[in-house]
Amino acid sequence: MLIDIRPVRRMRGADPLRVAGMLEPVVDALAASALDLSRVSVMCDWIQYRANFRAVADFRPVLAVPWRSAADFDGAGRGAPLDGERGAEAALEVALDLRRCAEADLPAIVGRLLAEHADPAVSDRVPLEPWGPASRSCIWQFNSLYWQALSLWEQSTGREYEQALPSGESDARNAEAARDLILELFKTWDDLDARGALPAELYVVELGVGNGGQARTWLDQFAALSAGHSTDYYRRLQYLMGDYSPHVLERARRAVAGHADHVTALVVDATHPAFSLGFLRGKAFLVYLSNVYDNLPSDEVARIGGRTYQVEVRAYLPAADACRVAQTVGAPAEQAPDLVSKLLRLGPALLCEALPQHFPDVDRAVAFWQEVWSAVHLQERYVPLEALDLYAVTADMTGELLRPLLDSAGDIRMHVSNGALSSFAQTLPLLHPYGRLHCHDLFLADIRGYRSGFFGPGKYDGSVVNWINGPLLHRLGSRNGYDVRIAPFVARPSANVKTLSAQVRE
Ligand SMILES: C[S@@+](CC[C@H](N)C(=O)[O-])C[C@H]1O[C@@H](n2cnc3c(N)ncnc32)[C@H](O)[C@@H]1O
């Protein structure tokens, strides 16, 4: 039996984690079971996000062959259903969240997991979806709903989304960092101007605008610096704000009302910016994002015993929670998945119109949404990925991009950052030859970091947070002739948030 402890830093220091004591009841319970222990591993994490998708302990089957039951088959061509009660299991991973082990009744929990493993019919999970890659999970519909109906969520909690960030506000509002970036732009423009090569319109794009705080800080700084500069760049500035939530865009537009003549708000899907911003090809001097890539859908892949697997997930509610949330709206427990699916399709306001017997007003629908969200968990399993080139990272990119990283790191589990890669790949061509992409986010600069930490998904209020696989973005950019750098965020060098910049290689 293999025991893998990831949060190794916590095993030392003034108050070290007593891992052996936590493992003992788990190992004893496994030893007393009929499992083939030579094929069992125990994976210990420290899930730093208090709101997350993991149970304190869970089983993750490592399947021998790609497998789906008829119930899992979604009809969209994702693998054919195979016969049989369940997929043959090559191994079993037992997942533990060490942060919560001390307060948990581990023998009882592992006992229930063993019973479910022996007979899936005794499961106390209520699935909300079929198994599939994490990027297609309904957690992303929850994420999108959060941004589409942000004000309803905030009215109910009484706090703004920024307050859920670890520092209480977005780093994007840091004036000093904005100033440095603007002065670098001025330098580029001065040089182009001196050669008579500066276009009349100076395009700057921001994707994922939130409450507009970032745009306001940036535009205020820009106007002030331009006023003191020899050329009035502010007059020529075209600031495009893109977001997939019209509600968020409207809020951001109000925040920058003082700069209205220079700002255009556009509905843009950040995972496919080329769709709506294609007209900017080769024209954008700056594409600016903050805390957006970590909010875009991502799969995970793993190397286990030298073989490559995709981590498949299935969102579920623990049966007790399904029963409770359904009861609060006067519905039987078995109706919970259907109510959740209608919530995700319609949003809280329309849900009241569609099902007034359960949701007499919007407050009731929002409360249901929040209760469901806090109870949503992800069950996980590993499904063999037979050929990396058959795995679509994005519509235009195969899993071959992952190979050098997977081949270099031994057994590892990592994010694919599909949404961020798609966004990045479609944004680079929008840049002017002297333009740059500038991005503040939770980047992992070295994939070896995955061996000793947990990097999502977690929940920030109603949204999802996942760190981004920096080396993958680096590889994609380099391969297309861009110089990609990931550096500490200058205004807060010790922060988890880092700055990625990309520009055409000189
Ligand atoms: C965490 S907020 C960051 C807001 C702001 N940039 C900041 O740093 O404070 C994420 C923003 O990205 C937007 N967003 C998330 N997914 C998106 C997508 N696929 N397309 C466009 N915008 C998206 C959300 O609507 C939200 O405005």
The ligand as an SDF file (V2000), in Angstrom:
LIG
                    3D

 27 29  0  0  0  0  0  0  0  0999 V2000
  -13.1010   36.7940  -10.0500 C   0  0  0  0  0  0  0  0  0  0  0  0
  -13.8530   37.9180  -11.1360 S   0  0  0  0  0  0  0  0  0  0  0  0
  -12.4960   39.0130  -11.4620 C   0  0  0  0  0  0  0  0  0  0  0  0
  -12.9360   40.4290  -11.7090 C   0  0  0  0  0  0  0  0  0  0  0  0
  -11.8110   41.4460  -11.8530 C   0  0  0  0  0  0  0  0  0  0  0  0
  -10.9980   41.2010  -13.0130 N   0  0  0  0  0  0  0  0  0  0  0  0
  -10.9920   41.4930  -10.5980 C   0  0  0  0  0  0  0  0  0  0  0  0
   -9.8280   41.0630  -10.5990 O   0  0  0  0  0  0  0  0  0  0  0  0
  -11.5090   41.9630   -9.5990 O   0  0  0  0  0  0  0  0  0  0  0  0
  -14.0070   36.9770  -12.6090 C   0  0  0  0  0  0  0  0  0  0  0  0
  -14.6520   37.7250  -13.7660 C   0  0  0  0  0  0  0  0  0  0  0  0
  -14.5170   36.9300  -14.9280 O   0  0  0  0  0  0  0  0  0  0  0  0
  -15.7710   36.8330  -15.5780 C   0  0  0  0  0  0  0  0  0  0  0  0
  -15.7840   35.5570  -16.2910 N   0  0  0  0  0  0  0  0  0  0  0  0
  -15.7170   34.3050  -15.7890 C   0  0  0  0  0  0  0  0  0  0  0  0
  -15.7700   33.4050  -16.7800 N   0  0  0  0  0  0  0  0  0  0  0  0
  -15.8720   34.1100  -17.9350 C   0  0  0  0  0  0  0  0  0  0  0  0
  -15.9600   33.7500  -19.2930 C   0  0  0  0  0  0  0  0  0  0  0  0
  -15.9700   32.4800  -19.6980 N   0  0  0  0  0  0  0  0  0  0  0  0
  -16.0420   34.7320  -20.2050 N   0  0  0  0  0  0  0  0  0  0  0  0
  -16.0420   36.0330  -19.8380 C   0  0  0  0  0  0  0  0  0  0  0  0
  -15.9740   36.4360  -18.5650 N   0  0  0  0  0  0  0  0  0  0  0  0
  -15.8740   35.4800  -17.6250 C   0  0  0  0  0  0  0  0  0  0  0  0
  -16.7960   36.9490  -14.4770 C   0  0  0  0  0  0  0  0  0  0  0  0
  -18.0610   37.3620  -14.9690 O   0  0  0  0  0  0  0  0  0  0  0  0
  -16.1290   37.9800  -13.5780 C   0  0  0  0  0  0  0  0  0  0  0  0
  -16.4300   39.2740  -14.0230 O   0  0  0  0  0  0  0  0  0  0  0  0
  1  2  1  0
  2  3  1  0
  2 10  1  0
  3  4  1  0
  4  5  1  0
  5  6  1  0
  5  7  1  0
  7  8  2  0
  7  9  1  0
 10 11  1  0
 11 12  1  0
 11 26  1  0
 12 13  1  0
 13 14  1  0
 13 24  1  0
 14 15  1  0
 14 23  1  0
 15 16  2  0
 16 17  1  0
 17 18  1  0
 17 23  2  0
 18 19  1  0
 18 20  2  0
 20 21  1  0
 21 22  2  0
 22 23  1  0
 24 25  1  0
 24 26  1  0
 26 27  1  0
M  CHG  2   2   1   9  -1
M  END
$$$$
